């Protein structure tokens, strides 16, 4: 593959020699695009402890891979991820492949002494996640699972307010993640709808995010009671010759069985006694990437809507009765007032989805330099998987299940 000369993101001049971390990214479609932007922008806007070099992008289709290499600005491209991971030049491996290959690549990367950033869900099941955790612990490598929504400034602000006692004792966590991209029965049987590749459907793909946010904001889950459903049981097999894959694509004439859930929902209880109610669906017409949560405590409440991601709603029960009501916190104040936004724009100038990956990668790079993993770690990914599997077990048995 032709080399791209724009491979290193430079930093400001320094009298001291700076470390350069070379990155290999495995996978190049939707998440590969988001991560590539993060790798390129993080050193430009954040004061990182090392320089970053976009060394190698990996994938299976040489033609599409070459196009991604050129578009995203990687120096090299390879269809052999094993050879790339084994290269002594590589410091970080970023995994954006379908779920069934996360464990194999992450374990190999850890054994090769590389820091590992892996997309969620971490693995196909708890046992596989445990193998991944064991591998990074044994190798003592920095590891992180990419739950980028933790680093939305409004979500980080919610975490700050909960930790400083603003809400008092937490009573409720209610969350919903809704999409509509597979409502059409003619939408093809892409890999995300096949359990052997994806592990689960809306449950592992998007419910994993609101489970992670629940753990991040409210604590560990204790028990759950859930249900799951597949609304469309068969779909056209994907036309491999058609353009668009993953979240797009076209179906052919042959039909195949859908082996994952279209929607999942569960109620539960946290170890601290708070109650929860979570729903994830790909069948909510009009909802493209709708994430909401509300947290109610003894002193106040917080509410968040990803479609208005720079705003956090806050109800303070300590206000005078004639002045009570939810008020908006515009989470765009720099100078350390609001998390993550200090390197971006003046107050009131909003940021977007792509910035969550920049924040994630900036924190990960600095963690690599320090040699310390940063949350959410592979252990967090495994704990999320335990909740996912407990809900699946509950849905099958139609009873409460302890996490």
Secondary structure as UniProt FT lines:
FT   STRAND          8..9
FT   STRAND          20..26
FT   HELIX           30..45
FT   STRAND          51..58
FT   HELIX           62..72
FT   STRAND          76..78
FT   HELIX           81..86
FT   TURN            88..89
FT   STRAND          92..95
FT   HELIX           99..101
FT   HELIX           102..111
FT   TURN            112..113
FT   STRAND          115..119
FT   HELIX           126..139
FT   STRAND          143..146
FT   HELIX           148..151
FT   HELIX           153..163
FT   TURN            164..167
FT   STRAND          170..178
FT   TURN            181..182
FT   TURN            185..186
FT   HELIX           191..193
FT   HELIX           195..198
FT   HELIX           203..207
FT   HELIX           208..218
FT   STRAND          221..229
FT   STRAND          234..238
FT   TURN            240..241
FT   TURN            246..247
FT   STRAND          251..257
FT   STRAND          263..270
FT   TURN            271..272
FT   STRAND          275..281
FT   TURN            285..286
FT   STRAND          290..297
FT   STRAND          300..305
FT   HELIX           306..308
FT   TURN            309..310
FT   STRAND          311..316
FT   TURN            317..318
FT   HELIX           321..323
FT   STRAND          327..330
FT   TURN            334..337
FT   TURN            339..340
FT   HELIX           341..343
FT   TURN            347..348
FT   HELIX           353..370
FT   HELIX           378..397
FT   STRAND          401..402
//
